[in-house]
Amino acid sequence: MFASRPAPLENLKKKWMAQWPDALEAWSRFTKLTPPLLLTDTKAEKAEGLYGSFAMIRLDDHAVVISLRQVEELELQSFATEILAHEIGHHVYAPGDLRDNALLIARIRAGLPMYENQAGFVANLYTDLLINDRLQRSEELDMAGVYRKLKKNDAGSLWTLYMKIYENLWGLPPGTLADVAAKEKRLIVDAQLGARVIRAYSKDWLDGAGRFTALVAPYIMESGFAGRSAIFLPIMDTRDAGAGGGIPDGLVEIDPEELDGAIHPADDPAISGFDDTPGDDKAQSPEAGGEVIRGGKKNNYRSPAQYRELMKSVASSLKEDELIIRYYRERALPYLIPFPARETPRAADPIPEGLELWDVGQPAQELDWMESTIRSPVIIPGVTTYQRTYGTSEGSLPEKIPTDLYVGIDCSGSMTNPKFSLSYPALAGVIVAMSALRAGAKVMSCLSGEPGRFTQTEGFIRDEKRTLKLLTGYLGSGYSYGVKRLEETFLGKKEKPPRPVHLLIVTDQDIFHMLKEVKNGWEIITEALEKTGGGGTFVLNIYTPKSYAKDLQRMGEIGWDIHMVSSQEDMVEFARKFSRRMYDRKAARERGKG
């Protein structure tokens, strides 16, 4: 009997796997990655999500996946080290990780108006150029040989430009990778500029992303480039690199370079050598809701809609509601109270009561060495080792219980939908709710647009996700917050809440019409304040307070604190101050000293 011969692709798999250490060392002898997944059939490719391209990476699990079947079809069998080292480069160089991948996509999107959906495609081209140039020049790998195999004639201007950039980078004879007629002067010049971008920004490659995008954008726009052209598909190895991974923080705020970096390389002093940049004190127009200051921009933020689109571009698998929660949570973080520190002396002081055996597996710090050695000079765990037991007595400081919080937000038709534009009432609600939860309080949230609809959490909860999901929702019905919510929540029960509750209502001047329209409206807000026992605050967006002077006076006489804002933006500063006054223990102690 003759032994069966291994399949050709199995032999190729062994040869490629043997080249993996060399590919790792092309970056550093300290580079560590999980061995590549070398696939030999379409079933395995489908299972791994590899389609169209012959290789791909995944940033969430740091995987390198290669279709040896397609490698053979493209006649790339002899380029194992080159291709493997290229895929490793995406993990250790560009984009490197999920955060840098998202920042890269954001910068490229800024340079592709109306074609933002091609950001992932451009990012793939750009990072491939960076990686291949380093491997060809510094490690002397034959990356040019790979592209000789991939050379295509009449493949369009963008492919020709891309190949011509490689020719310029590596000093290859004209026509080696791209056939460019002498009359195509713009393409020839652009290829030179593209090569300069790769070299000039090899170390600060994020800053070069906007320049490269501005260079290739006209080629995408002129050709009506829809989707990924079949000619590029085999080399799209980072197409879904961010899929399945978590979303890093810090993507709500817009980096100034993202706004300013999408300039054509010909206008970049680092490329052209000519500095025509205006002075730093030149006034700049605000973008994306940012604040302009002398010398630059600060506090530029994406809108919720822009944030959602960016997350789609990085192949996020999170649902829309989850993305909106992440957006408002990140916007709220700078305004939250710090996590409370444990205070001493304790509310319950420990009293030593006795001894019990200590055994292996229990915390080592609980072993009482003194008592153990007194009882026996021979230490035998579980036999002669002891630990002290403690009881408690009433401490010298009363235990502080934070006031629970009820947040009622006007979600009528005049309010902004938090999913599309920044809703300041929603952001204010998130700030105070998260601060209350940090302090150990329970929170009940209610969105009300009445007459019409309302939605609220089921009582007072400690669940941040459920709380934020409700606060970032939208109704768009009615004209004001419905005071009936207070009646049904607090006045329909005989007993008082188990803990004091502060009532926080965010609305506008229409609340006074609501109080008159609803039967016993004023009595409802009076009784609710008395029954909850933790005080109450109305945050009112009123443009002409004089018009409501009597109503405001009556509300104050009932016992409600009133905070008026002339614009919804002021609600954020109110939320910051309110959170510190209500839930920041350190700030409260400082006020007491004063």
Residue pairs with C-beta under 8 A, 6 or more apart in sequence:
7 40
8 72
9 40
9 68
9 69
9 72
10 40
12 68
12 71
12 72
12 77
13 38
13 40
13 68
15 80
16 36
16 38
16 66
16 68
16 80
16 84
17 35
17 36
17 38
19 80
19 81
19 84
20 35
20 36
20 84
22 81
22 85
23 80
23 81
23 84
23 85
23 88
24 31
24 32
24 33
24 85
24 88
25 31
26 81
26 85
26 88
26 135
26 139
26 141
27 85
27 88
27 89
27 92
27 93
28 92
31 88
31 92
33 62
33 64
33 88
33 91
34 61
34 62
34 63
34 64
36 63
36 64
36 65
36 66
36 84
36 87
37 48
37 63
37 64
37 65
37 66
38 66
38 68
39 45
39 48
39 50
39 65
39 66
39 67
39 68
39 69
40 68
40 69
41 69
42 69
45 51
45 67
45 69
48 65
49 56
49 240
49 243
50 56
50 65
50 67
52 228
52 233
52 234
52 236
52 239
53 70
53 233
53 234
53 235
53 236
53 237
53 239
54 66
54 67
54 70
54 71
54 74
54 76
54 234
54 235
55 64
55 65
55 66
55 67
55 83
55 86
55 87
55 237
56 65
56 236
56 237
56 238
56 239
56 240
56 241
57 63
57 64
57 65
57 87
57 90
57 91
57 237
57 238
57 241
58 65
58 240
58 241
58 243
58 244
58 245
59 91
59 95
59 97
59 98
59 101
59 241
59 242
59 245
60 98
60 242
60 243
60 244
60 245
60 246
61 244
62 91
64 84
64 87
64 88
64 91
66 83
66 84
66 87
70 234
71 77
71 83
74 149
74 150
74 234
75 149
76 83
76 146
76 149
79 142
79 145
79 146
79 149
81 141
82 135
82 141
82 142
82 143
82 145
82 146
83 146
85 135
85 139
85 141
86 128
86 131
86 132
86 135
86 143
86 237
87 237
89 130
89 131
89 134
89 135
90 96
90 127
90 131
90 237
90 238
90 241
93 127
93 130
93 131
93 134
93 205
94 100
94 104
94 126
94 127
94 130
94 131
94 205
95 101
95 104
95 123
95 127
95 238
95 241
98 242
98 245
98 246
98 247
98 248
98 314
99 248
99 250
99 251
100 206
101 123
101 238
101 241
101 242
101 314
102 242
102 247
102 248
102 251
102 310
102 314
103 206
103 251
103 255
103 258
104 123
104 126
104 127
104 206
104 209
105 119
105 120
105 123
105 310
105 313
105 314
106 251
106 254
106 255
106 258
106 310
107 206
107 209
107 210
107 213
107 255
107 257
107 258
107 261
107 262
108 119
108 122
108 123
108 126
108 209
108 210
108 213
109 116
109 119
109 309
109 310
109 313
110 210
110 213
110 258
110 259
110 261
110 262
111 210
111 213
111 214
111 217
111 261
111 262
112 118
112 119
112 122
112 213
112 217
112 220
114 221
115 217
115 220
115 221
115 225
116 309
116 313
117 313
118 220
118 225
119 313
120 238
120 239
120 240
120 313
120 314
120 315
121 228
121 232
121 236
121 239
122 212
122 213
122 216
122 220
123 209
123 238
124 235
124 236
124 237
124 238
124 239
125 162
125 212
125 216
125 232
126 205
126 208
126 209
126 212
126 213
127 205
127 238
128 235
128 237
129 162
129 165
129 166
129 169
129 194
129 198
129 212
130 198
130 202
130 205
132 143
132 166
133 169
133 170
133 198
133 199
133 202
134 202
135 141
135 143
136 142
136 143
136 144
136 169
136 170
137 169
137 170
143 170
144 166
144 170
144 172
144 176
144 177
147 163
147 166
147 177
148 176
148 177
150 234
150 235
151 163
151 177
151 178
152 159
152 231
153 179
155 231
156 223
156 229
156 231
157 187
157 219
157 222
157 223
158 216
158 219
158 220
158 223
158 225
158 229
159 178
159 229
159 231
159 232
160 178
160 179
160 180
160 187
161 178
161 187
161 190
161 191
161 194
161 216
161 219
163 177
163 178
164 177
164 178
164 180
164 187
164 188
164 191
164 194
165 191
165 194
165 195
165 198
166 172
166 177
166 178
167 173
167 174
167 176
167 177
167 178
167 191
168 191
168 192
168 194
168 195
169 195
169 198
169 199
174 180
178 191
180 187
180 188
180 191
190 215
193 215
193 264
193 265
193 266
193 271
194 212
194 215
194 216
194 265
196 265
196 271
197 208
197 211
197 212
197 215
197 265
197 271
198 208
198 212
200 208
200 270
200 271
201 207
201 208
201 211
201 270
206 257
207 257
207 261
209 261
210 257
210 258
210 260
210 261
210 262
210 263
211 261
211 262
211 263
211 264
211 265
211 268
211 271
212 265
213 262
214 262
214 263
214 264
214 265
215 264
215 265
219 225
228 236
228 239
240 315
241 315
242 314
242 315
242 316
243 315
243 316
243 317
244 315
244 317
247 311
247 314
247 316
247 318
247 323
247 326
249 330
250 330
251 302
251 307
251 310
251 311
251 330
252 301
252 302
252 307
252 327
252 330
252 331
253 299
253 300
253 301
253 302
254 287
254 288
254 290
254 300
254 301
254 302
256 296
256 297
256 300
259 287
259 297
259 300
265 271
265 272
266 272
267 276
269 275
269 276
269 277
280 295
280 296
281 294
281 295
283 292
284 292
284 296
284 297
285 292
286 292
286 297
286 300
287 297
287 300
288 300
288 301
288 302
288 303
288 306
289 300
289 301
289 303
289 422
290 297
290 298
290 299
290 300
290 301
291 297
291 298
291 299
291 300
301 331
301 422
302 310
303 420
303 421
303 422
304 324
304 327
304 328
304 418
304 419
304 420
304 421
304 422
305 419
305 420
305 421
307 323
307 327
308 320
308 323
308 324
308 327
308 419
311 318
311 323
316 323
318 326
320 419
321 469
321 472
324 418
324 419
324 472
325 465
325 468
325 469
325 472
327 472
328 418
328 426
328 427
328 430
328 468
328 471
328 472
329 430
329 434
329 468
331 422
331 427
331 430
332 427
332 430
332 431
332 434
335 431
335 572
335 575
335 576
335 579
336 431
336 434
336 435
336 438
336 579
337 435
337 438
337 439
337 579
337 580
337 583
337 584
337 587
338 584
338 586
339 438
340 438
340 439
340 440
340 583
340 584
340 585
340 586
341 585
341 586
343 397
343 400
343 585
345 395
345 396
345 397
346 395
346 397
347 395
347 397
347 398
347 399
348 392
348 393
348 394
348 395
348 399
349 392
349 393
349 394
349 395
349 396
350 390
350 391
350 392
351 390
351 391
351 392
351 393
352 388
352 389
352 390
353 389
353 390
353 391
354 388
354 389
355 368
355 371
355 386
355 387
355 388
355 389
356 386
356 387
356 389
357 382
357 383
357 385
357 386
357 387
358 366
358 367
358 368
358 372
358 381
358 382
358 385
358 386
358 387
359 381
359 382
359 385
360 381
360 382
362 387
366 387
366 388
367 385
367 386
367 387
368 386
368 387
368 388
371 386
371 388
372 379
372 384
372 385
372 386
373 379
375 384
375 386
376 384
378 384
379 385
400 585
401 440
401 499
402 436
402 439
402 440
402 441
402 582
402 583
403 441
403 499
403 500
403 501
403 502
403 534
403 535
403 582
404 436
404 441
404 442
404 443
404 444
404 460
404 497
404 499
404 500
404 501
404 502
404 534
405 432
405 433
405 436
405 441
405 442
405 443
405 444
405 501
405 502
405 504
405 582
406 443
406 444
406 446
406 460
406 489
406 501
406 502
406 503
406 504
406 532
407 429
407 432
407 433
407 443
407 444
407 445
407 446
407 471
407 504
407 506
408 446
408 448
408 481
408 485
408 486
408 503
408 504
408 505
408 506
408 507
409 425
409 426
409 429
409 445
409 446
409 447
409 448
409 471
409 481
409 505
409 506
409 507
410 425
410 448
410 449
410 480
410 481
410 505
410 506
410 507
410 508
410 510
410 511
411 447
411 448
411 449
411 454
411 473
411 474
411 475
411 476
411 477
411 481
412 449
412 450
412 452
412 475
412 476
412 477
412 478
412 479
412 480
412 481
412 510
413 449
413 476
413 477
413 478
413 479
414 479
414 508
414 510
415 423
415 425
415 449
415 474
415 476
416 422
416 423
416 424
416 425
416 426
416 568
417 423
417 474
417 476
418 426
418 472
418 473
418 474
419 472
419 474
423 472
424 568
424 569
424 571
424 572
425 506
425 568
425 571
426 471
426 472
427 571
427 572
427 575
428 506
428 539
428 571
428 572
428 574
428 575
429 445
429 471
429 506
429 575
430 468
430 471
430 472
431 572
431 575
431 576
431 579
432 504
432 575
432 578
432 579
432 582
433 443
433 445
433 467
433 468
433 471
434 464
434 467
434 468
435 579
435 582
435 583
435 584
436 442
436 443
436 579
436 582
436 583
437 443
437 462
437 464
437 467
438 583
439 582
439 583
439 584
439 585
441 583
442 460
442 461
442 462
442 499
443 457
443 460
443 461
443 462
443 467
444 456
444 457
444 459
444 460
444 461
444 489
444 501
445 456
445 457
445 467
445 470
445 471
446 454
446 455
446 456
446 457
446 470
446 485
446 489
447 454
447 455
447 456
447 470
447 471
447 473
447 474
447 475
448 454
448 475
448 478
448 480
448 481
448 482
448 485
449 475
449 476
449 477
449 478
449 479
449 480
449 482
450 477
450 478
450 479
450 480
450 481
450 482
450 484
450 514
451 477
451 478
451 479
451 482
452 475
452 477
452 478
453 475
453 477
453 478
454 475
454 482
454 485
455 470
455 473
455 475
456 470
456 485
456 489
457 466
457 467
457 470
460 497
460 501
461 467
479 510
479 513
479 514
480 507
480 508
480 510
480 511
480 513
480 514
481 505
481 506
481 507
481 511
481 514
482 514
482 518
483 511
483 514
483 515
483 518
483 521
483 524
483 525
484 518
484 524
486 503
486 524
486 525
486 528
487 524
487 528
490 497
490 501
490 527
490 528
490 531
490 532
491 524
491 527
491 528
491 531
496 531
496 532
496 533
497 531
497 532
497 533
500 532
500 533
500 534
501 532
501 533
501 534
502 532
502 534
502 535
502 536
502 537
502 582
503 528
503 529
503 532
503 534
503 535
503 536
503 537
504 536
504 537
504 539
504 578
505 511
505 536
505 537
505 538
505 539
506 539
506 571
507 538
507 539
507 540
507 541
508 540
508 541
508 542
509 540
509 541
509 542
509 543
509 547
509 548
511 538
511 540
512 548
512 551
514 521
515 521
515 522
515 525
515 551
518 524
522 554
522 558
525 536
525 555
525 558
525 560
526 558
526 559
528 536
529 535
529 536
529 558
529 559
529 560
530 559
535 559
535 561
536 559
536 560
536 561
537 560
537 561
537 562
537 563
537 578
538 555
538 560
538 561
538 562
538 563
539 563
539 565
539 571
539 574
540 562
540 563
540 564
540 565
541 564
541 565
541 566
541 567
541 568
541 571
542 548
542 564
542 565
542 566
543 566
545 552
545 564
552 562
552 564
555 562
556 562
563 574
563 578
565 571
565 574
580 587
581 587
581 588
